[in-house]
Amino acid sequence: MTEVIFIVEEAAEGGYTARALGESIFTEAETMEELRTNVKEAVECHFEPGKMPLMIRLHMVKDEVIAL
């Protein structure tokens, strides 16, 4: 595996959530800087040595609502 992709969304109660695609990894944080650290730590805990992806990709998802 060369990379693991996370879908990052703003949490309704504040902060951010990150969920990996194709892996059972989820984390959350109050700031983007903290989220990056948490994602890296979660990936390091999830994969065995030698099976670690080379890259982590964060895909930011933002919903906008326009009132009519």
N, C-alpha and C positions, 0 to 999 in steps of 0.2 A: 504494500500500500504506500503510495507516495504522498497522499494528503487526506485529511479528514475535514469535512465541511460542516460548519455550524450555522444554523439559522438563528440570528440575533434579533430579538424584538424588545421594544420598550414594555415593561411590565405595567399592568393597570395600577398597581399600588406604588409605582415608582421604581426606578432602577431598570435593570435589563435581565433578560433570560437568554440562555444559549442552549440549543438542542442540536446534537450531532445527527447527521443524516447517515443511516445505515449502521449506527452504533448506539448502544444504550448509555449515552453520556448526556447529562444535563447539569447545568450550573446556573447560578444567578449572582448578581452583584449590584451595588448601588451606583457605581460609576463604570465607565468604559475601561478605564485603566485597571480597576479591580477585576472586571470581567475578563480581560485579557490574561491576567495572572491566574484567575480561577480556571479558565479554559485550559491553559497550559498544564496546570497541576492535575486537572481531571484526566487529560489525555495521558499524562505520564503514569497515573495510577491505573488506568484502564488497560493499557497495552503492556505486554511483557517485553523485557529487553530484547532487542533484535527485531521486534515486530512493530516498533514505533514508526508512525508516519513521518515523512521528512518535512511536512509543512502542515500548518493549520490555516484554514481559510474561514474568515468570518463574513457571512452574507447578511447584510443589514436589511431588515424588512421594516418598513414604516407605513402605517395606514394613515391616510388623510381622509377626513370627512368634510364635504362641502355642503352646507345647508342651502336649500333652495327656497 
